[in-house]
């Protein structure tokens, strides 16, 4: 949450790319400067998206904890191994179902 707030404090989510580029002076608007600013903005937005996704997974895990379904695989209904939950407390699937889901996402259902 702190990282997300830091991005908000920097105005990343409120400023358009054009507004970010306006921060560069007329003299320094060399194509390399514009490219660097664009790269930095895209990198920061990517990090912010990842952080928000991870935060959403943690919030869903807390909801499962409140509902009494934390640690139960959403696919097969069996308990998720404690070592998996230690490594990935937000895990929704047991190791076998997670591997199956990843294979399916890659287009390799076998």
Rosetta blueprint (number, residue, H / E / L):
1 X L
2 X H
3 X H
4 X H
5 X H
6 X H
7 X H
8 X H
9 X H
10 X L
11 X L
12 X L
13 X L
14 X L
15 X L
16 X L
17 X H
18 X H
19 X H
20 X H
21 X H
22 X H
23 X L
24 X L
25 X L
26 X L
27 X L
28 X L
29 X L
30 X L
31 X H
32 X H
33 X H
34 X H
35 X H
36 X H
37 X H
38 X H
39 X H
40 X H
41 X H
42 X H
43 X H
44 X H
45 X H
46 X H
47 X H
48 X H
49 X H
50 X H
51 X H
52 X H
53 X H
54 X H
55 X H
56 X H
57 X H
58 X H
59 X H
60 X H
61 X H
62 X H
63 X H
64 X H
65 X H
66 X H
67 X H
68 X L
69 X L
70 X L
71 X L
72 X E
73 X L
74 X L
75 X L
76 X L
77 X L
78 X L
79 X E
80 X L
81 X L
82 X H
83 X H
84 X H
85 X H
86 X H
87 X H
88 X L
89 X L
90 X L
91 X L
92 X L
93 X L
94 X L
95 X H
96 X H
97 X H
98 X H
99 X H
100 X H
101 X H
102 X H
103 X H
104 X H
105 X H
106 X H
107 X L
108 X L
109 X L
110 X L
